[in-house]
Amino acid sequence: MQQKIIILDFGSQTTQLIGRRVRELDTFCEILPYNKFPENDPSVIGVILSGSPYSVHDPKAFKTNLSLFVGKVPVLGICYGAQFIAYSNGGRVEKTNTREYGRAKLTTIDTGNPLFKGFEPDSQVWMSHGDTITAIPSDCHMVASTADVKYAAYASDTNPLWAVQFHPEVFHTLQGKQLLRNFVVDICGSKQEWSPASFVETTVAELKNQLGDDRVILGLSGGVDSSVCATLLNRAIGDRLTCIFVDHGMLRKNEFQKVMDAYRGLGLNVVGVDASEKFFSDLKGVVDPEQKRKIIGRDFVEVFNAEAKKITDAKWLAQGTIYPDRIESLSITGMVIKSHHNVGGLPKEMHLQLCEPLKWLFKDEVRRVGYQLGMPVRLIKRHPFPGPGLAVRILGDITPEKVRILQDADDIYIESMLNYVCEDGEVLYDKVWQAGAVLLSTIRSVGVMGDERTYEHPVALRAVTSTDAMTADWAHLPYDFMAKVSNEIINKVKGVNRVCYDISSKPPSTIEWE
């Protein structure tokens, strides 16, 4: 039986980051809504309560039944989770005069407490809350303080329960990984058996059992997720897998042929479908980003429906949906961050069941599984590319001419990155998590080329560093590289006369512009 940590999501922007940190400890975890704790599940070895955008005093605040797990398995409350535990058990939570946000030092630490084993004096943590705990439950004691927060951390005297008002999951809490290791491994007793090798072995066995002798259709996108998904399925069911690669007309330059060649090299049975005319027609005049995604998702399924009818014995549609896709499609607060065309079910007329073998994996875990499967490095190292393609990198409506402009600019950018060797000998492309060009087609800027005045579009270049796409920082690209790329794009791409660089991080921005 696979051990797991349950993370109850109260709506924090960093809930997924908690999950990522737990996975880094080779421990499986599952993020569930605050009120969906799985009772009587013997595989649960611990529970973590996340932060929240709400105050515990807010009428809309999310509340859970603590008796379902407190005293039964170890519990760790983080920020709102810590305040909710205190508030629910006779403690006191009050509004502060100033919001406690940013770096702080732990001036008092009980390093004898198992949660803080190995902590250094004055360890830096990251605070982010408007309320603070001014009194803890009577059966608890303080284990860490800062200059401004008396109860930065507390623990129960009667149950395996700990709570911290800072965020151990974020980078700025310098010993946050140590704290989570202390909780997950030492306190909860994780055997640390979650690994790419174990995932491949378990998933292949599950796929064989789930799919039997059925035939499966898989939608390929050319990206890492669907490529790993295809290879995993191929190992499980072999030639009963039929892969379909849809060209919606908004792929990168020459992408369709390159990807088809790569997949055939893997021994996959791939059918290529050029549906670009349909996608362009249905997107005509549409400017709203969410509407673009929905139209592309709908058309994508329709194309699959048409292909599925040609494979009369197909019973399953496989997709490379990963964990962040599902998390971002609908937050716990009910607010859609962005929809993904491979999330949300299938129309009844397809008569196909859904198979998502990667649905529990974060992006870097998908890559680790790819290496475990022995896939070509060039496929595994490919930067993420959005399912809707360049449609969400073109601000405004979509036309074939705009796609052509962006394809040319993006091709120069990515090829230059692949050919640029940094001082440490590493290729620049491999230093970056994701890169791409964005066409600001709703804007025109004045320029001068030769003796002529131009009035054309700007292109924004985007490059970020990340480990899981849940958070990301803008990449500090070399100036000589940026100067060369800018000059080449302006000189060679008709319709562009200005190049900008996006220096926004996630959060508050997203990686994609739409």
C-alpha positions as CSV (number, residue, x, y, z in Angstrom):
1,M,0.0,0.0,0.0
2,Q,1.4,3.4,-1.1
3,Q,1.8,5.9,1.8
4,K,0.5,9.4,1.2
5,I,0.3,12.8,2.8
6,I,-3.0,14.6,2.4
7,I,-2.8,18.4,1.8
8,L,-6.1,20.1,2.6
9,D,-6.4,23.1,0.3
10,F,-7.9,26.3,1.9
11,G,-7.2,28.4,-1.2
12,S,-3.6,29.5,-0.8
13,Q,-1.6,30.3,-3.9
14,T,1.2,28.2,-2.6
15,T,-0.7,25.0,-1.8
16,Q,0.6,23.3,-4.9
17,L,4.1,24.3,-3.8
18,I,3.6,22.4,-0.5
19,G,2.7,19.4,-2.6
20,R,5.8,19.8,-4.8
21,R,8.0,20.0,-1.7
22,V,6.5,16.8,-0.3
23,R,7.1,15.0,-3.6
24,E,10.7,16.1,-3.5
25,L,11.0,14.0,-0.4
26,D,10.0,10.9,-2.5
27,T,6.7,10.8,-0.8
28,F,3.3,10.7,-2.6
29,C,0.8,13.4,-1.6
30,E,-2.6,14.4,-2.7
31,I,-4.1,17.9,-2.7
32,L,-7.8,17.8,-1.7
33,P,-10.4,20.5,-1.0
34,Y,-10.5,21.6,2.7
35,N,-13.7,19.6,3.3
36,K,-12.9,16.4,1.4
37,F,-10.6,14.5,3.8
38,P,-10.8,10.8,3.0
39,E,-12.0,9.1,6.1
40,N,-10.8,5.5,6.9
41,D,-8.0,5.6,4.4
42,P,-5.1,3.6,6.0
43,S,-2.6,4.9,3.4
44,V,-2.7,8.4,4.9
45,I,0.3,8.9,7.2
46,G,-0.1,12.7,7.8
47,V,-2.1,15.8,7.0
48,I,-1.0,19.3,6.1
49,L,-3.4,22.3,6.3
50,S,-2.6,25.0,3.8
51,G,-2.8,28.8,4.0
52,S,-5.9,30.7,2.7
53,P,-6.8,34.1,1.3
54,Y,-9.4,34.4,4.1
55,S,-9.3,35.3,7.8
56,V,-10.6,32.8,10.2
57,H,-13.2,35.5,11.2
58,D,-14.5,35.9,7.7
59,P,-18.0,34.5,7.2
60,K,-16.8,33.0,3.9
61,A,-13.7,31.3,5.6
62,F,-13.2,27.7,4.7
63,K,-13.6,25.4,7.7
64,T,-12.9,21.7,8.2
65,N,-13.7,19.1,10.8
66,L,-10.4,18.7,12.6
67,S,-11.7,15.6,14.6
68,L,-11.5,13.5,11.4
69,F,-7.7,13.5,11.6
70,V,-6.3,15.3,14.7
71,G,-5.1,12.6,17.1
72,K,-5.2,9.9,14.4
73,V,-2.3,11.0,12.2
74,P,0.4,13.7,12.5
75,V,-0.9,17.2,11.5
76,L,0.9,20.3,10.4
77,G,-1.0,23.6,10.0
78,I,0.6,26.3,7.8
79,C,-0.4,30.0,8.2
80,Y,-4.2,30.0,8.0
81,G,-4.0,26.3,8.9
82,A,-2.2,27.2,12.1
83,Q,-4.6,30.0,12.9
84,F,-7.7,27.8,12.2
85,I,-6.4,25.1,14.5
86,A,-5.8,27.7,17.3
87,Y,-9.1,29.4,16.7
88,S,-11.0,26.1,16.7
89,N,-9.5,24.9,20.0
90,G,-9.9,27.8,22.4
91,G,-6.9,30.0,21.2
92,R,-7.2,33.5,19.9
93,V,-6.6,35.0,16.5
94,E,-6.6,38.8,16.1
95,K,-6.2,41.3,13.3
96,T,-2.8,43.1,13.4
97,N,-2.2,46.8,12.9
98,T,0.2,46.0,10.0
99,R,0.2,43.0,7.7
100,E,3.1,40.7,8.5
101,Y,4.6,40.0,5.1
102,G,8.1,39.2,4.1
103,R,11.3,37.9,5.6
104,A,11.6,37.4,9.4
105,K,14.1,35.7,11.7
106,L,13.2,33.0,14.3
107,T,14.6,34.6,17.5
108,T,13.4,31.7,19.6
109,I,13.6,28.1,18.4
110,D,13.1,24.9,20.4
111,T,15.5,22.8,18.5
112,G,14.6,19.9,20.7
113,N,11.2,19.8,19.1
114,P,11.2,17.2,16.3
115,L,9.7,19.7,13.8
116,F,12.7,22.0,14.2
117,K,15.5,19.4,14.4
118,G,18.6,20.7,12.7
119,F,17.5,24.4,12.7
120,E,20.1,27.1,13.0
121,P,19.8,30.1,15.3
122,D,18.1,33.1,13.7
123,S,16.8,30.9,10.8
124,Q,15.0,33.0,8.1
125,V,11.3,32.4,7.4
126,W,8.7,34.0,5.2
127,M,5.6,35.5,6.7
128,S,2.4,36.4,4.8
129,H,-0.7,37.0,7.0
130,G,-2.9,39.8,8.2
131,D,-4.1,38.1,11.4
132,T,-1.9,36.7,14.1
133,I,-2.3,34.1,16.9
134,T,-2.3,35.9,20.2
135,A,-3.2,32.9,22.4
136,I,-2.7,29.2,21.7
137,P,-4.9,26.3,22.9
138,S,-4.4,25.3,26.5
139,D,-2.9,21.9,25.6
140,C,-0.3,23.5,23.3
141,H,3.1,25.2,23.9
142,M,5.2,27.7,21.9
143,V,8.2,26.3,20.0
144,A,9.3,29.3,17.8
145,S,9.0,33.1,17.8
146,T,10.1,36.1,15.8
147,A,10.6,39.6,17.0
148,D,7.0,40.5,16.0
149,V,5.2,37.1,16.2
150,K,5.2,35.4,19.6
151,Y,3.6,32.2,18.3
152,A,5.5,31.7,15.0
153,A,5.2,28.0,15.7
154,Y,3.4,25.9,18.4
155,A,2.9,22.2,19.2
156,S,0.3,20.2,21.0
157,D,1.1,18.4,24.3
158,T,-1.5,15.8,23.8
159,N,-1.6,15.0,20.0
160,P,1.0,14.8,17.2
161,L,0.1,18.3,16.0
162,W,2.3,21.2,14.9
163,A,1.5,24.6,13.5
164,V,3.6,27.4,12.0
165,Q,2.5,30.9,10.9
166,F,5.2,31.2,8.3
167,H,5.4,29.4,4.9
168,P,8.0,26.5,4.9
169,E,7.2,25.7,1.3
170,V,8.6,28.9,-0.2
171,F,12.2,29.6,-1.2
172,H,12.6,32.5,1.2
173,T,12.1,30.2,4.3
174,L,15.7,29.0,4.1
175,Q,15.2,25.8,6.2
176,G,11.7,25.2,5.0
177,K,12.7,21.9,3.3
178,Q,14.3,20.8,6.5
179,L,11.1,21.5,8.4
180,L,9.0,19.6,5.9
181,R,11.5,16.7,5.9
182,N,11.3,16.6,9.7
183,F,7.5,16.4,9.5
184,V,7.1,14.0,6.5
185,V,10.0,11.6,7.0
186,D,10.7,11.7,10.8
187,I,7.3,12.5,12.3
188,C,4.9,10.8,9.8
189,G,7.3,8.0,9.0
190,S,7.4,8.2,5.2
191,K,9.4,5.3,3.7
192,Q,10.2,7.6,0.7
193,E,9.2,5.0,-1.9
194,W,7.7,7.5,-4.4
195,S,10.2,7.5,-7.3
196,P,10.2,7.5,-11.2
197,A,11.1,3.8,-11.2
198,S,8.3,2.9,-8.8
199,F,5.9,5.1,-10.7
200,V,6.7,3.4,-14.1
201,E,6.4,-0.1,-12.6
202,T,3.1,0.7,-10.8
203,T,1.6,2.7,-13.7
204,V,2.4,0.1,-16.4
205,A,0.8,-2.6,-14.3
206,E,-2.2,-0.4,-13.6
207,L,-2.6,0.4,-17.3
208,K,-2.4,-3.2,-18.3
209,N,-5.1,-4.0,-15.8
210,Q,-7.3,-1.0,-16.7
211,L,-7.1,-1.3,-20.5
212,G,-6.9,-5.0,-20.9
213,D,-7.0,-5.8,-24.7
214,D,-8.8,-2.5,-25.5
215,R,-7.5,-0.1,-28.2
216,V,-6.5,3.4,-27.0
217,I,-6.3,6.7,-28.9
218,L,-3.8,9.3,-27.6
219,G,-3.7,12.9,-28.5
220,L,-0.1,14.0,-29.1
221,S,1.0,17.7,-28.8
222,G,4.7,17.4,-29.4
223,G,5.4,18.4,-25.8
224,V,7.0,16.4,-22.9
225,D,3.7,15.4,-21.3
226,S,2.1,13.7,-24.2
227,S,5.4,12.2,-25.4
228,V,6.0,10.6,-22.0
229,C,2.4,9.5,-21.8
230,A,2.7,7.8,-25.3
231,T,5.9,6.0,-24.3
232,L,4.4,4.8,-21.1
233,L,1.2,3.5,-22.8
234,N,3.3,1.9,-25.5
235,R,5.2,0.0,-22.9
236,A,1.9,-1.2,-21.4
237,I,-0.2,-2.0,-24.4
238,G,2.1,-1.8,-27.5
239,D,0.5,-1.6,-30.9
240,R,-3.0,-1.3,-29.4
241,L,-2.1,2.4,-29.0
242,T,-2.9,4.8,-31.9
243,C,-1.5,8.3,-31.5
244,I,-3.1,11.3,-33.2
245,F,-1.2,14.5,-33.7
246,V,-3.5,17.4,-34.6
247,D,-2.1,20.4,-36.4
248,H,-4.4,23.3,-35.4
249,G,-2.3,25.7,-37.4
250,M,-0.8,27.4,-34.3
251,L,2.2,25.2,-33.7
252,R,5.8,26.5,-33.9
253,K,7.5,26.9,-37.2
254,N,7.8,23.5,-39.0
255,E,6.7,21.8,-35.8
256,F,4.2,19.4,-37.3
257,Q,6.8,17.6,-39.5
258,K,9.5,17.6,-36.8
259,V,7.2,16.1,-34.3
260,M,5.9,13.4,-36.7
261,D,9.4,12.3,-37.5
262,A,10.4,12.2,-33.8
263,Y,7.4,10.0,-32.8
264,R,7.9,7.6,-35.7
265,G,11.5,7.3,-34.5
266,L,10.1,6.1,-31.1
267,G,8.2,3.3,-32.9
268,L,4.8,4.9,-32.2
269,N,1.8,4.5,-34.5
270,V,1.1,8.1,-35.3
271,V,-1.7,9.6,-37.5
272,G,-1.2,13.3,-38.5
273,V,-4.3,15.5,-39.0
274,D,-4.2,18.9,-40.5
275,A,-7.2,20.7,-39.1
276,S,-5.8,24.2,-39.2
277,E,-8.5,25.5,-41.5
278,K,-11.3,24.5,-39.1
279,F,-9.5,26.1,-36.1
280,F,-8.7,29.4,-37.9
281,S,-12.3,29.6,-39.0
282,D,-13.8,29.0,-35.6
283,L,-11.3,31.5,-33.9
284,K,-12.0,34.3,-36.4
285,G,-12.7,37.5,-34.5
286,V,-12.3,36.0,-31.0
287,V,-10.1,38.1,-28.7
288,D,-11.0,36.8,-25.2
289,P,-8.2,34.4,-24.0
290,E,-10.6,32.1,-22.1
291,Q,-12.9,31.9,-25.1
292,K,-9.9,31.0,-27.4
293,R,-9.0,28.2,-25.1
294,K,-12.5,26.8,-25.0
295,I,-12.9,27.0,-28.8
296,I,-9.6,25.2,-29.3
297,G,-10.5,22.6,-26.7
298,R,-13.9,22.0,-28.3
299,D,-12.4,21.7,-31.8
300,F,-9.7,19.5,-30.5
301,V,-12.3,17.0,-29.2
302,E,-14.4,17.3,-32.4
303,V,-11.3,16.3,-34.5
304,F,-10.7,13.4,-32.2
305,N,-14.3,12.4,-32.5
306,A,-14.0,12.2,-36.2
307,E,-10.8,10.2,-36.0
308,A,-12.3,7.9,-33.3
309,K,-15.0,6.9,-35.7
310,K,-12.3,5.6,-38.1
311,I,-10.9,3.4,-35.4
312,T,-14.1,1.5,-34.6
313,D,-12.7,-0.7,-31.8
314,A,-11.2,2.2,-29.8
315,K,-12.6,2.4,-26.3
316,W,-10.2,4.9,-24.6
317,L,-8.9,8.4,-25.1
318,A,-5.6,8.9,-23.3
319,Q,-4.3,12.4,-22.5
320,G,-1.1,13.8,-21.1
321,T,-2.9,15.8,-18.3
322,I,-0.6,16.5,-15.4
323,Y,-1.3,17.6,-11.9
324,P,-0.8,21.4,-12.4
325,D,-3.3,21.3,-15.3
326,R,-6.0,20.0,-13.0
327,I,-5.1,22.3,-10.2
328,E,-5.0,25.5,-12.3
329,S,-8.3,24.6,-14.1
330,L,-10.3,25.2,-11.0
331,S,-9.0,26.6,-7.7
332,I,-10.6,25.8,-4.4
333,T,-12.2,29.2,-4.3
334,G,-14.1,28.3,-7.5
335,M,-12.2,30.9,-9.6
336,V,-10.8,29.6,-12.9
337,I,-7.2,30.6,-13.4
338,K,-7.1,29.2,-16.9
339,S,-8.8,26.3,-18.6
340,H,-6.8,23.5,-20.2
341,H,-8.2,21.8,-23.3
342,N,-7.1,18.4,-21.9
343,V,-9.1,18.8,-18.7
344,G,-12.8,18.5,-18.1
345,G,-14.2,15.3,-19.6
346,L,-15.4,14.2,-22.9
347,P,-18.7,14.6,-24.8
348,K,-21.0,11.6,-24.6
349,E,-21.0,11.1,-28.4
350,M,-17.3,10.1,-28.3
351,H,-18.2,6.9,-26.5
352,L,-14.6,6.8,-25.2
353,Q,-13.4,6.5,-21.6
354,L,-10.7,8.8,-20.4
355,C,-7.2,7.5,-19.4
356,E,-4.8,10.0,-17.8
357,P,-1.6,8.1,-16.6
358,L,0.3,11.3,-15.7
359,K,-2.5,13.1,-13.8
360,W,-0.6,12.9,-10.4
361,L,2.7,14.2,-11.7
362,F,4.3,17.6,-11.7
363,K,6.2,18.7,-14.8
364,D,9.7,17.9,-13.5
365,E,8.4,14.5,-12.3
366,V,7.2,13.8,-15.9
367,R,10.7,14.5,-17.2
368,R,12.2,12.2,-14.6
369,V,9.8,9.5,-15.7
370,G,10.9,10.1,-19.3
371,Y,14.5,9.5,-18.4
372,Q,13.5,6.4,-16.6
373,L,11.7,5.2,-19.7
374,G,14.9,5.8,-21.8
375,M,13.4,8.4,-24.0
376,P,15.6,10.6,-26.2
377,V,17.0,13.6,-24.3
378,R,15.9,16.0,-27.0
379,L,12.2,15.2,-26.3
380,I,12.5,15.2,-22.5
381,K,14.3,18.6,-22.4
382,R,11.8,20.3,-24.6
383,H,10.3,23.4,-23.0
384,P,6.6,23.3,-22.1
385,F,4.3,24.6,-24.9
386,P,0.7,25.4,-24.3
387,G,-1.9,23.1,-25.8
388,P,-3.7,26.0,-27.6
389,G,-0.3,26.8,-29.1
390,L,0.5,30.3,-30.3
391,A,-3.2,31.3,-30.0
392,V,-2.5,32.2,-26.4
393,R,0.7,34.1,-27.3
394,I,-1.1,36.4,-29.8
395,L,-2.9,39.2,-28.0
396,G,-6.1,39.9,-29.9
397,D,-7.8,37.9,-32.7
398,I,-6.1,35.1,-34.5
399,T,-5.2,35.2,-38.2
400,P,-2.9,33.0,-40.3
401,E,-0.7,36.1,-41.0
402,K,-0.3,36.9,-37.3
403,V,0.6,33.3,-36.7
404,R,3.2,33.5,-39.5
405,I,4.8,36.6,-37.9
406,L,4.9,35.0,-34.5
407,Q,6.3,31.7,-35.8
408,D,9.1,33.5,-37.5
409,A,10.0,35.5,-34.5
410,D,9.7,32.6,-32.1
411,D,11.8,30.4,-34.4
412,I,14.7,32.9,-34.3
413,Y,14.4,33.2,-30.5
414,I,14.4,29.5,-29.8
415,E,17.0,28.5,-32.3
416,S,19.3,31.2,-31.0
417,M,18.8,29.9,-27.5
418,L,19.6,26.4,-28.7
419,N,22.9,27.6,-30.3
420,Y,24.1,29.9,-27.5
421,V,26.7,28.3,-25.3
422,C,27.1,30.1,-21.9
423,E,30.4,30.7,-20.2
424,D,30.0,27.6,-18.1
425,G,29.6,25.5,-21.2
426,E,25.9,24.8,-20.8
427,V,23.5,25.6,-23.6
428,L,21.3,28.6,-22.8
429,Y,18.1,26.7,-23.8
430,D,18.8,24.1,-21.1
431,K,19.2,26.8,-18.4
432,V,15.6,28.0,-19.0
433,W,12.4,26.3,-18.0
434,Q,10.3,27.8,-20.7
435,A,10.7,30.4,-23.4
436,G,8.7,31.9,-26.2
437,A,7.7,35.0,-28.1
438,V,4.5,36.9,-27.7
439,L,2.9,39.0,-30.5
440,L,1.3,42.2,-29.2
441,S,-1.0,42.4,-32.2
442,T,-3.4,44.8,-30.5
443,I,-0.6,47.4,-30.4
444,R,1.4,49.1,-33.1
445,S,4.5,51.1,-32.5
446,V,6.3,53.7,-34.6
447,G,9.7,52.7,-36.0
448,V,12.2,53.8,-38.6
449,M,13.7,51.4,-41.1
450,G,16.1,53.1,-43.6
451,D,14.4,56.3,-44.5
452,E,10.9,55.0,-44.0
453,R,8.6,55.3,-41.0
454,T,7.1,52.0,-39.9
455,Y,4.0,51.3,-37.9
456,E,4.1,47.7,-36.9
457,H,3.7,45.3,-34.0
458,P,6.0,44.8,-31.0
459,V,7.1,41.3,-30.0
460,A,7.7,40.5,-26.3
461,L,10.1,37.7,-25.4
462,R,9.4,35.6,-22.4
463,A,11.9,33.3,-20.6
464,V,11.5,31.9,-17.1
465,T,13.3,29.7,-14.6
466,S,11.3,27.2,-12.5
467,T,11.2,23.7,-11.2
468,D,7.5,23.0,-11.4
469,A,5.8,25.9,-13.2
470,M,3.8,26.6,-10.0
471,T,6.2,29.5,-9.4
472,A,8.6,31.0,-11.8
473,D,11.1,33.9,-12.1
474,W,12.2,35.7,-15.2
475,A,15.4,34.4,-16.7
476,H,18.4,36.8,-16.7
477,L,19.5,36.2,-20.3
478,P,22.9,37.5,-21.5
479,Y,22.8,41.0,-22.9
480,D,24.8,40.0,-26.1
481,F,22.3,37.2,-26.7
482,M,19.3,39.5,-26.3
483,A,20.9,42.2,-28.5
484,K,21.5,39.7,-31.3
485,V,18.0,38.1,-31.1
486,S,16.3,41.5,-31.1
487,N,18.3,42.7,-34.1
488,E,17.6,39.5,-36.1
489,I,13.9,39.5,-35.4
490,I,13.4,43.1,-36.4
491,N,15.5,42.7,-39.5
492,K,14.1,39.4,-40.7
493,V,10.4,39.3,-39.5
494,K,8.2,41.4,-41.6
495,G,5.5,43.1,-39.4
496,V,7.7,43.6,-36.3
497,N,9.6,46.7,-35.5
498,R,10.2,46.5,-31.7
499,V,11.3,43.8,-29.3
500,C,10.7,43.9,-25.6
501,Y,11.6,41.5,-22.7
502,D,9.1,40.4,-20.0
503,I,10.6,40.6,-16.5
504,S,7.6,39.5,-14.6
505,S,7.6,36.6,-12.1
506,K,4.9,34.1,-11.3
507,P,3.1,35.0,-9.1
508,P,1.8,37.6,-9.7
509,S,2.0,37.1,-13.5
510,T,1.5,33.8,-15.2
511,I,4.1,32.3,-17.6
512,E,1.8,32.6,-20.6
513,W,0.3,36.0,-21.4
514,E,-3.1,34.6,-22.0
